[in-house]
Amino acid sequence: MIGVFYFLSQSMKGDLPMQSTPHQHALEAKHATLDRRIAEETNRPLPDTATIAELKKQKLRLKEEIISL
């Protein structure tokens, strides 16, 4: 999934996919971790909406940073 996200982020910028840097790889790994944490929290019997909102904000910030690379 991370590779697909990288390709899509490059496609949105109009660039051809380039070699992933260690920094970009780390950001993509954090993005995937946040995605899993959001899913876990959402699937709890009583999800914490404040936690979900904060995780989504963090995920969006990472996505924006990845796209800007």
Secondary structure, DSSP 8 states (H G I E B T S, - for coil): -HHHHHHHHHHHHT-------HHHHHHHHHHHHHHHHHHHHHTSSS--HHHHHHHHHHHHHHHHHHHH-
